[in-house]
């Protein structure tokens, strides 16, 4: 198992930016794909972004493409989600995830972080 700890969430105005971090304190990190999912109140958890084990391939949900960027540093055991041009509809709890493969499907996730709240005011 791996322990994933997110940070960087908060309250921001529409059009602003936030950078989420996810640090793996234990377990294997560098050989797994990593991703971000989010869950808004009353909605199902949805895919946001994913990155391959070596950072060479990324994937994004259409809703965030062009605004969000996922990156990782295996030496630091950390994955980031840079979020720009934030919109009120981006408000959600954001979860870091370790996946067996690079995929938008939560069924491939084998470890979840505890989540960090992002609130975008209009």
C-alpha positions as CSV (number, residue, x, y, z in Angstrom):
1,X,0.0,0.0,0.0
2,X,1.0,3.6,-0.4
3,X,0.0,6.6,1.7
4,X,-0.9,9.6,-0.4
5,X,-1.2,13.1,1.2
6,X,-2.7,16.0,-0.8
7,X,-2.2,19.6,-0.1
8,X,-2.7,23.0,-1.7
9,X,-6.5,23.2,-1.8
10,X,-8.3,26.4,-0.7
11,X,-10.7,29.2,-1.7
12,X,-10.0,31.2,-4.9
13,X,-11.9,33.6,-7.1
14,X,-13.0,32.6,-10.5
15,X,-10.1,33.1,-13.0
16,X,-7.5,32.4,-10.3
17,X,-5.0,29.5,-9.9
18,X,-4.2,26.8,-7.4
19,X,-1.5,24.1,-7.4
20,X,-2.4,20.8,-5.7
21,X,0.4,18.5,-4.5
22,X,0.2,14.8,-3.6
23,X,3.1,13.3,-1.8
24,X,3.6,9.5,-1.4
25,X,5.1,9.0,2.0
26,X,5.3,5.2,1.9
27,X,4.9,2.4,-0.7
28,X,5.8,2.2,-4.4
29,X,5.4,5.4,-6.4
30,X,7.7,5.6,-9.4
31,X,6.4,2.5,-11.3
32,X,2.7,3.5,-11.2
33,X,0.6,5.9,-13.1
34,X,-0.9,8.7,-11.0
35,X,-4.1,10.7,-11.4
36,X,-6.5,13.2,-9.9
37,X,-10.2,12.8,-9.5
38,X,-12.7,15.1,-8.0
39,X,-16.2,14.9,-6.4
40,X,-18.6,17.8,-6.1
41,X,-21.5,17.8,-3.6
42,X,-24.3,15.6,-4.8
43,X,-22.2,14.3,-7.8
44,X,-20.2,11.2,-8.5
45,X,-16.4,11.2,-8.4
46,X,-15.0,12.0,-11.8
47,X,-11.7,11.8,-13.6
48,X,-9.6,15.0,-13.9
49,X,-6.1,14.1,-15.1
50,X,-3.6,11.3,-15.2
51,X,0.1,10.8,-15.9
52,X,2.1,7.8,-16.8
53,X,4.8,6.4,-14.5
54,X,7.6,8.3,-16.3
55,X,5.6,11.4,-17.0
56,X,5.8,10.8,-20.7
57,X,2.0,10.6,-21.3
58,X,-0.8,12.6,-19.8
59,X,-4.6,12.5,-20.2
60,X,-7.2,15.1,-19.2
61,X,-10.9,15.3,-18.9
62,X,-12.4,17.6,-21.6
63,X,-13.7,20.0,-18.9
64,X,-10.2,20.8,-17.7
65,X,-8.2,20.4,-20.9
66,X,-6.1,23.5,-21.6
67,X,-6.5,24.9,-18.1
68,X,-5.0,22.1,-15.8
69,X,-1.6,20.5,-16.0
70,X,-0.5,17.3,-14.3
71,X,3.2,16.7,-13.6
72,X,5.3,14.4,-11.4
73,X,8.8,14.1,-9.9
74,X,9.6,10.5,-9.0
75,X,12.7,11.5,-7.0
76,X,10.4,13.6,-4.8
77,X,7.6,11.1,-4.9
78,X,5.2,13.9,-5.7
79,X,2.6,14.6,-8.3
80,X,1.1,18.0,-8.9
81,X,-2.0,19.5,-10.5
82,X,-1.6,23.1,-11.7
83,X,-5.1,24.6,-12.1
84,X,-5.5,27.8,-14.0
85,X,-8.5,29.9,-15.1
86,X,-10.6,28.2,-12.4
87,X,-14.3,28.2,-12.7
88,X,-17.0,27.9,-10.0
89,X,-17.9,24.5,-11.5
90,X,-14.4,23.3,-10.6
91,X,-15.4,23.4,-6.9
92,X,-15.0,19.9,-5.5
93,X,-12.9,17.7,-3.2
94,X,-9.9,16.7,-5.2
95,X,-8.4,13.2,-4.7
96,X,-5.0,11.9,-5.6
97,X,-4.9,8.4,-6.9
98,X,-2.3,5.7,-7.8
99,X,-3.4,3.5,-10.7
100,X,-2.2,0.3,-12.2
101,X,-2.4,1.9,-15.6
102,X,-2.9,5.3,-17.0
103,X,-6.7,5.5,-17.2
104,X,-9.6,7.7,-16.6
105,X,-11.4,4.8,-15.0
106,X,-11.5,4.6,-11.2
107,X,-11.6,0.8,-11.3
108,X,-7.8,0.8,-12.0
109,X,-7.0,2.9,-8.9
110,X,-5.4,0.9,-6.0
111,X,-4.8,3.8,-3.6
112,X,-6.6,7.1,-2.8
113,X,-5.6,10.1,-0.9
114,X,-7.8,11.7,1.7
115,X,-8.8,14.6,-0.5
116,X,-8.4,18.3,-0.5
117,X,-11.2,20.9,-0.9
118,X,-11.1,23.4,-3.7
119,X,-13.7,26.1,-3.7
120,X,-14.0,28.6,-6.6
121,X,-16.1,31.7,-5.9
122,X,-17.8,33.6,-8.7
